[in-house]
Amino acid sequence: MNTKELKSFAESEMGEFLGIEKESPIYKGVLKAINVFEEEKLTEDEISTVINYLNILSRGMPLSPLTITNSEWEVIDAPSGKRLYRNIRYNDVFTDEDMNNLHVNSIVYINKKGEVIKKEHKMIDFPYMPTEETILIDDEKGEEI
């Protein structure tokens, strides 16, 4: 889909089907982004890559796997007295001086209303590409759906 087709499709989807007003920041923002794609003469694949990167970055996720390289870590105070390190590229990943690597809040349990029931952590190895797993729980049974 070229940028002219993309713009027409976006206007139709946002206006006719979602009912987004043409003056809304979202509507204007999408069309401005498409204009930039057109000005930069991006291919369809390049547009998809840019959108994918923006989606990942807007959620605070890294674009490439985390490593154990020193430049990716900062020392933080740990209640246990052990030296604890937090990854500066993704703040939910930690390691300690014994190389116990942990991704906190990596598994999220939600109910049908989208409310968070609980969060769990998981042990990891490096290189590591963070993911967030969401598990739907039946409120009545307390079981995964």
C-alpha positions as CSV (number, residue, x, y, z in Angstrom):
1,M,0.0,0.0,0.0
2,N,1.6,3.3,-1.0
3,T,1.3,6.4,1.2
4,K,-1.7,7.9,-0.8
5,E,-3.6,4.6,-0.3
6,L,-2.5,4.5,3.3
7,K,-3.7,8.1,3.9
8,S,-7.1,7.3,2.3
9,F,-7.5,4.1,4.3
10,A,-6.5,5.8,7.5
11,E,-9.0,8.6,7.0
12,S,-11.8,6.1,6.2
13,E,-11.0,3.9,9.2
14,M,-10.6,6.7,11.7
15,G,-13.4,8.9,10.5
16,E,-16.1,6.5,9.2
17,F,-15.6,3.5,11.4
18,L,-14.1,4.8,14.6
19,G,-15.8,8.2,14.5
20,I,-12.6,10.1,15.4
21,E,-13.0,13.8,14.6
22,K,-10.7,15.3,12.0
23,E,-9.6,17.9,14.6
24,S,-8.6,15.4,17.2
25,P,-4.8,15.1,18.0
26,I,-4.9,11.4,17.2
27,Y,-6.4,11.9,13.7
28,K,-4.0,14.7,13.0
29,G,-1.1,12.8,14.3
30,V,-1.7,9.7,12.2
31,L,-2.0,11.9,9.0
32,K,1.1,13.9,9.9
33,A,3.0,10.6,10.4
34,I,1.8,9.4,7.0
35,N,2.9,12.8,5.5
36,V,6.4,12.2,6.9
37,F,6.5,8.7,5.4
38,E,5.6,10.3,2.1
39,E,8.2,13.1,2.4
40,E,10.9,10.6,3.3
41,K,9.9,8.4,0.4
42,L,9.7,5.3,2.7
43,T,8.8,2.0,1.2
44,E,5.9,-0.1,2.5
45,D,8.4,-2.3,4.4
46,E,10.2,0.7,5.9
47,I,6.8,2.2,7.0
48,S,6.0,-1.1,8.7
49,T,9.4,-1.1,10.5
50,V,9.0,2.5,11.7
51,I,5.5,1.7,13.1
52,N,6.7,-1.5,14.7
53,Y,9.6,0.3,16.4
54,L,7.3,3.1,17.6
55,N,4.9,0.6,19.0
56,I,7.7,-1.2,20.9
57,L,9.4,2.0,22.1
58,S,6.1,3.6,23.2
59,R,5.7,0.7,25.6
60,G,9.2,1.2,27.1
61,M,10.4,-2.1,25.5
62,P,13.9,-2.5,24.1
63,L,14.4,-3.1,20.3
64,S,17.2,-5.7,20.9
65,P,18.0,-8.3,23.5
66,L,19.4,-7.1,26.9
67,T,22.9,-8.3,27.6
68,I,25.1,-8.6,30.7
69,T,27.4,-5.8,29.4
70,N,28.4,-3.5,32.2
71,S,27.1,-0.4,30.4
72,E,23.5,-1.7,30.6
73,W,23.4,-1.8,34.4
74,E,23.2,0.5,37.4
75,V,23.8,-0.4,41.0
76,I,20.8,0.1,43.3
77,D,20.3,-0.3,47.0
78,A,19.0,-3.7,48.0
79,P,17.2,-4.4,51.3
80,S,19.2,-7.7,51.6
81,G,22.5,-5.9,51.7
82,K,23.6,-7.7,48.5
83,R,24.8,-5.6,45.5
84,L,21.8,-5.4,43.1
85,Y,21.9,-4.2,39.5
86,R,19.0,-2.8,37.5
87,N,19.0,-2.8,33.7
88,I,19.0,0.8,32.4
89,R,17.3,-0.2,29.1
90,Y,14.5,-2.1,30.8
91,N,13.9,-1.3,34.5
92,D,12.0,-4.5,35.3
93,V,15.1,-6.6,34.8
94,F,17.6,-7.2,37.7
95,T,20.6,-9.2,38.5
96,D,22.8,-9.6,41.6
97,E,26.4,-10.3,42.3
98,D,25.6,-14.1,42.1
99,M,24.1,-13.6,38.6
100,N,20.6,-14.4,39.7
101,N,18.7,-12.7,36.8
102,L,15.1,-11.7,37.3
103,H,12.4,-10.1,35.2
104,V,9.8,-8.7,37.7
105,N,6.2,-8.3,36.8
106,S,6.7,-10.3,33.6
107,I,3.6,-12.4,34.0
108,V,0.3,-10.5,34.6
109,Y,-2.9,-12.1,35.5
110,I,-6.1,-10.2,34.7
111,N,-9.8,-10.8,34.9
112,K,-12.4,-10.4,32.2
113,K,-12.7,-6.7,33.1
114,G,-9.0,-6.2,32.5
115,E,-8.2,-5.6,36.2
116,V,-4.9,-6.9,37.3
117,I,-5.3,-9.8,39.8
118,K,-1.6,-10.5,40.4
119,K,1.9,-10.2,38.9
120,E,4.7,-12.8,38.9
121,H,8.4,-12.7,38.3
122,K,10.5,-15.1,36.3
123,M,14.2,-16.1,36.3
124,I,16.0,-15.3,33.0
125,D,19.2,-15.9,31.1
126,F,21.1,-13.4,28.9
127,P,20.9,-12.3,26.2
128,Y,17.2,-11.7,27.0
129,M,14.4,-10.1,25.0
130,P,11.8,-8.9,27.5
131,T,8.2,-10.0,26.9
132,E,5.1,-9.4,28.9
133,E,2.8,-12.4,29.3
134,T,-0.9,-11.7,30.1
135,I,-3.0,-14.5,31.4
136,L,-6.8,-14.2,31.6
137,I,-8.3,-15.5,34.9
138,D,-12.0,-16.6,35.4
139,D,-13.1,-14.6,38.5
140,E,-15.5,-17.3,39.7
141,K,-13.1,-20.3,39.4
142,G,-9.8,-18.5,39.9
143,E,-8.4,-20.4,37.0
144,E,-6.9,-19.6,33.7
145,I,-9.3,-19.2,30.8
